[in-house]
Amino acid sequence: MRSFCSLHPAALAAYLACAVACACVVPSLPLQLLAFAGAAAACLSTAGRRGAGPVAAAALLAALVAAANPLFNTQGATVLAQPLGRPYTLEALALGASTGLMAATMLLWFACVGFALDADALLRLGGKAAPCIGLVASLTAQMVPRFGRTAARVGGARAAAGVALDLPREGRPPAVAARVREGAAVLVTVASDGLEGAMVTAASMEARGFGTGPRTSLAAERFTMADGAFLAVAGALLAAFAAGSAVGGSAASAPEGLALATAGAYGGFAFLPALVNAAGEVRWLFLRQSI
């Protein structure tokens, strides 16, 4: 059993696209909680400690949106408090929680895209169908980490040479103006390095004949039975959720059995990456013990 990240990029892209789309259209607050929990579990099980930051940021975003919405939207019959003479209603709080969870879930799924699909995988997926879009997506995915590494390298070099403007002087911490000037100096160097890198990339693309004929690509991964099984299970769960929602299973007034079946199908779909990662970990532990 493989982990979620080791699946074929096409299977990962199809699942994550469906997950993002479902996060936009799920109307019920309990289902949105399920989606948020599934996206958080996917981030943590896929990226480990690196996924804790996006999960904490998404949870904070959802809480802020939920708490702030009743301050601007005063509609509702259940008044919880009256700060500044304005009613703070339960209905507005629930609406804010729904909006915040929707945005937080989408951010977490996009974070999973970054963890599971690297720039090369994006380029291989869209290289033949849309080479320009695939190239732009690949370069954009590499840009921010590369700029961050370059900025850290330039700042360390300036500090080692003693020319940094934000070094402590006579035991006193640097002023804010000195930090701003140092940041501007580092930014100029990073921008110059980025422009030089763009010229090198353009020259390399011209030397390799980019745009002169049909694009070829190297398929580093094979679509295996495990990828097909993953897509089949995800599709079956998604179809069950869609069928349940079509007959009112996601509504607040739905019968208990139908509501539980609909929520179970959507929860299984949302937690599928975490379940795949957990199965891979269990198999790995079993193989280690059998050595």
C-alpha positions as CSV (number, residue, x, y, z in Angstrom):
1,M,0.0,0.0,0.0
2,R,1.5,3.3,-1.1
3,S,1.2,6.7,0.5
4,F,-1.0,9.5,-0.8
5,C,2.0,11.4,-2.3
6,S,3.3,8.4,-4.2
7,L,0.1,8.0,-6.2
8,H,0.1,9.0,-9.9
9,P,0.0,12.8,-10.4
10,A,-3.1,12.5,-12.5
11,A,-5.0,10.7,-9.7
12,L,-3.8,13.3,-7.2
13,A,-4.9,16.2,-9.4
14,A,-8.3,14.7,-10.1
15,Y,-9.0,14.0,-6.4
16,L,-7.8,17.4,-5.2
17,A,-9.8,19.2,-7.8
18,C,-12.9,17.4,-6.7
19,A,-12.1,18.1,-3.1
20,V,-11.7,21.8,-3.7
21,A,-15.0,21.9,-5.8
22,C,-16.9,20.1,-3.0
23,A,-15.5,22.5,-0.4
24,C,-17.1,25.3,-2.4
25,V,-20.6,23.8,-2.8
26,V,-21.2,21.9,0.5
27,P,-24.1,23.8,2.1
28,S,-24.3,22.2,5.6
29,L,-22.1,23.3,8.6
30,P,-21.6,19.7,9.9
31,L,-20.4,18.7,6.4
32,Q,-18.1,21.7,6.3
33,L,-16.6,20.6,9.6
34,L,-16.1,17.1,8.1
35,A,-14.4,18.7,5.1
36,F,-12.1,20.9,7.3
37,A,-11.2,17.9,9.5
38,G,-10.4,15.8,6.4
39,A,-8.3,18.5,4.8
40,A,-6.4,19.0,8.1
41,A,-5.8,15.3,8.4
42,A,-4.6,15.1,4.8
43,C,-2.1,18.0,5.4
44,L,-0.8,16.6,8.7
45,S,-0.5,13.0,7.4
46,T,1.1,14.1,4.1
47,A,3.5,16.8,5.3
48,G,4.0,16.0,9.0
49,R,5.3,19.0,10.9
50,R,5.3,21.1,7.8
51,G,1.5,20.7,7.6
52,A,1.0,22.0,11.2
53,G,1.5,25.6,10.1
54,P,-1.1,25.7,7.3
55,V,-3.6,23.8,9.6
56,A,-3.1,26.3,12.4
57,A,-3.4,29.3,10.0
58,A,-6.6,27.9,8.5
59,A,-8.1,27.2,11.9
60,L,-7.3,30.8,13.0
61,L,-8.8,32.2,9.8
62,A,-12.0,30.2,10.3
63,A,-12.3,31.4,13.9
64,L,-11.7,35.0,13.0
65,V,-14.2,35.0,10.2
66,A,-16.8,33.3,12.4
67,A,-16.3,35.8,15.2
68,A,-16.2,38.9,13.0
69,N,-19.2,38.2,10.9
70,P,-21.9,39.0,13.6
71,L,-20.2,42.4,14.1
72,F,-21.2,43.4,10.5
73,N,-24.2,41.2,9.9
74,T,-26.8,41.8,12.6
75,Q,-29.6,39.6,11.2
76,G,-30.9,36.7,13.3
77,A,-33.4,36.1,16.1
78,T,-31.2,34.6,18.8
79,V,-29.2,37.5,20.3
80,L,-26.1,36.3,22.3
81,A,-24.8,39.8,23.2
82,Q,-25.0,43.4,22.3
83,P,-21.5,44.8,21.9
84,L,-21.5,48.5,20.9
85,G,-25.3,48.4,21.0
86,R,-25.5,46.0,18.0
87,P,-27.0,42.6,18.3
88,Y,-24.5,39.7,18.1
89,T,-26.7,36.8,16.9
90,L,-26.3,33.1,16.8
91,E,-27.5,32.9,13.2
92,A,-24.8,35.4,12.0
93,L,-22.2,33.4,14.0
94,A,-23.2,30.2,12.2
95,L,-23.1,31.9,8.9
96,G,-19.6,33.3,9.6
97,A,-18.5,29.8,10.8
98,S,-19.8,28.4,7.5
99,T,-18.0,31.0,5.4
100,G,-14.8,30.7,7.4
101,L,-14.7,26.9,7.2
102,M,-15.3,27.0,3.5
103,A,-12.3,29.4,3.0
104,A,-10.1,27.5,5.4
105,T,-10.9,24.1,3.8
106,M,-10.1,25.4,0.4
107,L,-6.7,26.8,1.6
108,L,-5.9,23.4,3.2
109,W,-6.7,21.5,0.0
110,F,-4.5,24.0,-1.9
111,A,-1.7,23.4,0.6
112,C,-2.1,19.6,0.0
113,V,-1.7,20.4,-3.7
114,G,1.7,22.0,-2.9
115,F,2.7,19.1,-0.6
116,A,1.6,16.3,-3.0
117,L,2.4,17.7,-6.4
118,D,5.8,19.4,-7.1
119,A,6.6,21.7,-10.0
120,D,7.8,18.8,-12.2
121,A,4.6,16.9,-11.7
122,L,2.5,19.9,-12.7
123,L,4.7,20.4,-15.8
124,R,4.3,16.7,-16.8
125,L,0.5,16.9,-16.3
126,G,-0.1,20.0,-18.4
127,G,2.9,19.8,-20.7
128,K,1.3,18.2,-23.7
129,A,-2.3,19.6,-23.4
130,A,-1.3,23.2,-22.4
131,P,2.5,23.6,-22.5
132,C,2.5,27.3,-21.8
133,I,0.1,27.0,-18.8
134,G,2.1,24.0,-17.5
135,L,5.4,25.9,-17.8
136,V,4.0,29.0,-16.0
137,A,2.6,26.8,-13.2
138,S,5.9,25.1,-12.8
139,L,7.9,28.3,-12.7
140,T,5.5,29.9,-10.3
141,A,5.6,27.0,-7.9
142,Q,9.4,27.2,-7.9
143,M,9.6,31.0,-7.6
144,V,8.7,31.7,-4.0
145,P,10.9,29.0,-2.4
146,R,13.8,30.1,-4.7
147,F,13.4,33.7,-3.7
148,G,13.3,32.8,0.0
149,R,16.5,30.8,-0.3
150,T,18.2,33.5,-2.2
151,A,17.2,36.2,0.3
152,A,18.5,34.1,3.2
153,R,21.7,33.5,1.4
154,V,22.2,37.2,0.5
155,G,21.3,38.3,4.1
156,G,23.8,35.9,5.5
157,A,26.5,37.0,3.1
158,R,26.0,40.7,4.0
159,A,26.0,40.0,7.7
160,A,29.2,37.9,7.4
161,A,30.9,40.7,5.4
162,G,29.9,43.3,8.0
163,V,28.0,45.4,5.5
164,A,24.5,44.7,6.7
165,L,22.6,47.8,7.8
166,D,20.6,46.1,10.6
167,L,23.6,44.8,12.7
168,P,23.5,45.8,16.4
169,R,25.6,48.9,17.0
170,E,27.3,49.5,20.4
171,G,25.1,46.9,22.0
172,R,21.9,48.5,20.9
173,P,19.3,46.7,18.7
174,P,19.0,48.0,15.1
175,A,16.3,50.7,14.5
176,V,13.3,50.1,12.3
177,A,14.6,52.3,9.6
178,A,17.9,50.3,9.4
179,R,15.9,47.1,9.1
180,V,13.8,48.6,6.3
181,R,17.0,49.8,4.4
182,E,18.6,46.4,4.8
183,G,15.5,44.7,3.6
184,A,15.4,47.0,0.5
185,A,19.1,46.2,-0.2
186,V,18.4,42.5,0.0
187,L,15.3,42.9,-2.2
188,V,17.3,44.6,-4.9
189,T,19.9,41.8,-4.9
190,V,17.2,39.1,-5.0
191,A,15.4,40.9,-7.8
192,S,18.6,41.2,-9.8
193,D,19.3,37.5,-9.3
194,G,15.8,36.6,-10.4
195,L,16.2,38.6,-13.6
196,E,19.5,37.0,-14.3
197,G,17.9,33.6,-13.7
198,A,15.0,34.5,-16.0
199,M,17.5,35.3,-18.8
200,V,19.3,31.9,-18.2
201,T,16.0,30.1,-18.3
202,A,15.0,31.8,-21.5
203,A,18.3,31.0,-23.2
204,S,18.0,27.4,-22.1
205,M,14.5,27.2,-23.5
206,E,15.6,28.7,-26.8
207,A,18.5,26.3,-27.0
208,R,16.2,23.3,-26.4
209,G,13.8,24.5,-29.1
210,F,10.9,25.3,-26.9
211,G,7.8,26.2,-29.0
212,T,9.3,25.0,-32.3
213,G,7.3,21.8,-32.5
214,P,5.1,19.3,-30.6
215,R,6.2,19.0,-27.0
216,T,7.4,15.7,-25.7
217,S,7.5,14.7,-22.0
218,L,9.0,12.0,-19.8
219,A,6.4,10.0,-17.9
220,A,8.3,9.2,-14.7
221,E,5.3,7.5,-13.1
222,R,3.1,4.7,-14.4
223,F,-0.6,4.6,-13.7
224,T,-1.0,1.4,-11.7
225,M,-3.9,-0.6,-10.3
226,A,-3.4,1.2,-6.9
227,D,-4.1,4.5,-8.6
228,G,-7.2,3.1,-10.3
229,A,-8.4,1.6,-7.1
230,F,-7.9,5.0,-5.3
231,L,-9.9,6.8,-8.0
232,A,-12.6,4.2,-8.0
233,V,-13.1,4.4,-4.2
234,A,-13.0,8.2,-4.3
235,G,-15.5,8.3,-7.2
236,A,-17.9,5.8,-5.5
237,L,-17.9,7.9,-2.3
238,L,-18.4,11.1,-4.2
239,A,-21.2,9.6,-6.2
240,A,-22.9,8.3,-3.0
241,F,-22.6,11.8,-1.5
242,A,-24.0,13.4,-4.7
243,A,-26.9,11.0,-4.8
244,G,-27.7,11.6,-1.1
245,S,-27.5,15.3,-1.5
246,A,-29.8,15.1,-4.6
247,V,-32.6,13.6,-2.4
248,G,-32.1,16.0,0.4
249,G,-29.5,14.2,2.5
250,S,-27.5,17.3,3.2
251,A,-30.4,19.4,4.3
252,A,-31.1,20.1,8.0
253,S,-34.5,18.5,7.8
254,A,-33.3,15.2,6.2
255,P,-34.2,11.9,7.9
256,E,-31.6,10.7,10.3
257,G,-30.6,7.6,8.3
258,L,-30.2,9.5,5.0
259,A,-28.3,12.3,6.7
260,L,-25.9,9.9,8.3
261,A,-25.3,8.0,5.0
262,T,-24.7,11.2,3.2
263,A,-22.3,12.5,5.8
264,G,-20.5,9.1,6.0
265,A,-19.9,9.2,2.2
266,Y,-18.6,12.7,2.3
267,G,-16.5,12.0,5.4
268,G,-15.0,8.9,3.7
269,F,-14.1,11.0,0.7
270,A,-12.6,13.8,2.7
271,F,-10.5,11.5,5.0
272,L,-9.4,9.2,2.1
273,P,-5.9,10.7,1.9
274,A,-5.3,10.3,5.6
275,L,-6.6,6.7,5.4
276,V,-4.3,6.0,2.6
277,N,-1.3,7.4,4.5
278,A,-2.3,5.5,7.6
279,A,-2.6,2.2,5.7
280,G,0.9,2.9,4.2
281,E,2.3,3.5,7.7
282,V,0.7,0.3,9.1
283,R,2.1,-1.7,6.2
284,W,5.6,-0.2,6.7
285,L,5.6,-1.0,10.4
286,F,4.5,-4.6,9.6
287,L,7.3,-5.0,7.1
288,R,9.8,-3.6,9.6
289,Q,8.7,-6.1,12.2
290,S,8.9,-9.0,9.8
291,I,12.6,-8.3,9.0
